[in-house]
Amino acid sequence: MIISSRKNPAVMLYRELDRDRKARDRENAFNIEGVRLCEEALKAGLSIIHAFVTETALQKYPDTVDKLGEVCEPDIITDDLGSYISDTKSPQGIFISVQKLDKTEKKCKIYNGRYILLDGLQDTGNIGTIIRTCDALGMDGVILSPDCADVYSPKIVRGAMGSLFRLPVIISELPPFISDMKANGSAVYAAVLDKNAESIDNVRFSQNCAVIVGNEGNGVSQEVIEAAGKSIYIPIENAESLNAAIAAAIFCNEMRKSGGKE
């Protein structure tokens, strides 16, 4: 049977998960859309709750549909309904709802390595890009404060391009987390717009280190700066500041280049 009704309960739930953080929390689930991301989710072994495939996608992406069919039985929907539930302008017609990943446990195992910490970031595009960049540049994880934008929002999931499924991404209150990192031998730096801080050009990152990137408008909170105990800045010429994702990429690259050198 091909589903065409917008009132179908599964369709209504999918739409709700896309649009409402409270629904994602209530159902402990989030949505993934598109061929590549759905295949990444399958590779990562995410637990699929429900899947929709449009009539066109059924013919256009048979390999992906077959892979989905090995773990669940997708519902076939009309192309019009696919456009209705899609979060993109040009939907590919493959949609899945999956169980949330555990982003809070086993924190004691992630202190050794190189990390980016995010303090109150709200721009979903920035967060998705930062997660993807950290994965690409070999960071060991991303730590988000609870007041960051929802890591399971469609734009972050899409922007991370599968890195959310692979890279350790932990949600935690930052001050106690930073204290634990420092107690385990990590150097933690708060990124600030202050020339009195240490220039990135003069920092020699150790193998175990972290840089905190702050809220787009207010920067790193004073409480978190104090918890870090060290501040760092990127010298810039004419612009007032750098985009948070760009700044994070610069820090990642510097940690990658010097990490491990004593």
N, C-alpha and C positions, 0 to 999 in steps of 0.2 A: 504494500500500500504506500502511495506517495502522499506525504503530508503537505497540505497547502494552507491550513488554517493558522492564523496568528494566535488563536485562542487555545491551541494545543498546549497542555500543561508543561511538556518538556521544552517547547519553544519559549513559552513565557518565562520559565526558570532560566533558560540560557540568556535571554535578554536581561533579566534581573541581575544575574551574575556579572554581566558586562558593565552594568551601569551603577551598581550599588555595592560599596565596600561592606556594608552591614550584611548584605545577602551572602557575600563571599565568606565573611566570618561565620555566619549562621550555618551555611552548608559545608564549611571547610573545603571549599572548592573554588576553582577559577577556570577561565576559558582560554583556549588557544585556537588561533585561526590561521589557516593557510597551509599549503603543502609542506614547505620546508620546516616550519615550526612544529607541525604535527608529527613529522618524521623524526625530528629531534626529540620530541617528547617520548615517542616510542622507543628510540635508542636509549634514552635515559631511564626507561622502565617506569615512567609515571603511571599511576593507577587511573585508568580512564573510567569515568562514570557514565558518560553518554557521548554519542557521536552523531553528527548530521553530515550528509553528503548530498549535494544538489544533483539533479538529473544530468546536468552538463559535466560536473566534476566526475561523475560515475564513469563517463565515457572518456574524459580527457586525462584523468589521473588514475588509471586502473591499478597501477603498481601500489600507489599509496593506499587506495581503497582496499586492496587485498591485504596489505600489512595491518590495516585497522581491523579487518575482518578476522584476523588471527587472535585478537584479544577482546573484541566486542562485536556486536551486530549493529552497524550504523543504520539510522533511520534515513530514508531517502526523502528529500524535500524538494519542492519546486524551486526553480531559479529565482522567482520573485520572492519567495520566503527566505532564500539565502541572502538576497540583497537586504531584506528587512532586518535580519538578525546580525548582519555583518557590521564590524566596526571600521571597515576600510571602504574606500571609494571604488575599488576594483576587486571585489571578492573572488577568490579562487574556488569557493564552494565547499571547503572542508572545514568542519568546526568540531572541536571536542571540548568537553568539560572534564577536568581532572581533579583529583584530590590535591590539596595544598601540600607542599613540601614542608618538612619539619625544619623551621628556621631558628629554633631556639635551643635545641639540646646539644649536648656534647661540646659545649663551648670551651671546656678546658683543653681540648685537643687542638685548638687553632691558634694558640698564642705564638708558636714558632713560625716565622715566615714574614711575608711582606703584605701589608693590608692598607686599604683605604677605608676610613671611617667617615660616615656622612651624618652631620649634625643638623637635623631639621630641614633637609632639602624638600622642596615642594614641587619642583618642576619634573614631571614624569619623564619628559624627554631627556633631561640631564641624568636622571637616575638610571634609565635604561642604557644610555650611552656609556655611563661610568661602569656599570656591571660588565658590559660587552668589552670595554677597553681593558679592564682589569683581567679579564679572561685572556684576551689577546696578548697582553704584555706580561703574562706569567705571574700575576699576583696570586696570593694564596687565599684571598677572600675579601669580601666587602661587609662591613658592619654598619647597620643603619639604626639610628635612634628611633624609638617608637613614634615620634611625631613627624617622621618623614612620610612622604606620600606612599600609598599602599603599593608594595612591591608586586602585588598580583593584579594591578590595574592593567587593562588591555594595552595601553601605550607603553608601559614599562616592559611587559612581557614581549611585546613586538620589538621594542627598541633593543632589548638585550639579545635578541636573535639566537636564542637557545642557550646563552651563557648562564641564564638564571637556573637552568636545569643541571648544569655541570659544576659551576663555581660555588663554593661555600658562601652563602649570603645569610647573615645572621641579624636578627632584630634584637637589640638589647639596649638597656639604659647605658649611656656611654661612660659616665664617671667611674662607676665600680668596675666596668669592663676594662677601662684604661688602667686602673689601679692593678688589676690582675695581670694585664699584659706587662706592665712595668715590673711587677714582682717576679715575672717569669723571664726577665732579661731583655724585654723589647724597649727600644727607644721610640717614644711617641711625640710627634710634632703637630701642633695646631697651625694650620695655614691662615695667615692674617695679612691684612693690608697695612703693614706697619714696618717702615724701614729700620726701626730699632730692633726688629726681630732678626734672626739669622738668615742671611741670603741663601737661597738654594744653591748658589754657585760655590758656597763655602762648606756645604754639608757633605760629609762622607757617610752615606747610609750604611748601617750594619746589615747583616743577614736577617736579623729580627727587628723589624721596624714598622711604623705605621704613620700615616699622615691623615689628619682630620680636615675635611672640607666642609665648610659651613653653609648655612642657609643663604639663598641667592641674594636676599636683601640685607640681612643682619649679620651674616658671617657666623663664625663659631661663637657659641655662647661663652660668657665669662667663666661659668662653672666648668665647662669642658676645657677651656684654655688652662685654667688652674690645675685641673686633673692631669693634663698632659705635661705641664711643667716646662715645655720647650715650645717656642714659636718659630715659624719659618715663613718667608715670603718669596715671591717670584718677582725679581726686578722687571718692571715694564716701563716703556718710554712715554707714550702719549695718552693711551687709553687710561681711564680711571681704574678699571679692573678687568679681570678675565672671566669668561663664562666658567661656571663651576665644572662642567665636564672637560673643558679644555685644560683648566688648572689641574684636575685630577690626572689627566693623561700625561701632563708634564711631570708630575710627581711620580707616576708609575714608571715612566721611562728612566728617570733618574735613579729610582730604587732598583730597577732592573739592571742598570749599568754598573752601579757600585755595590749592590747587595752582595754580601758574602765576603767583601774585602775588609780586613781588620786593620 
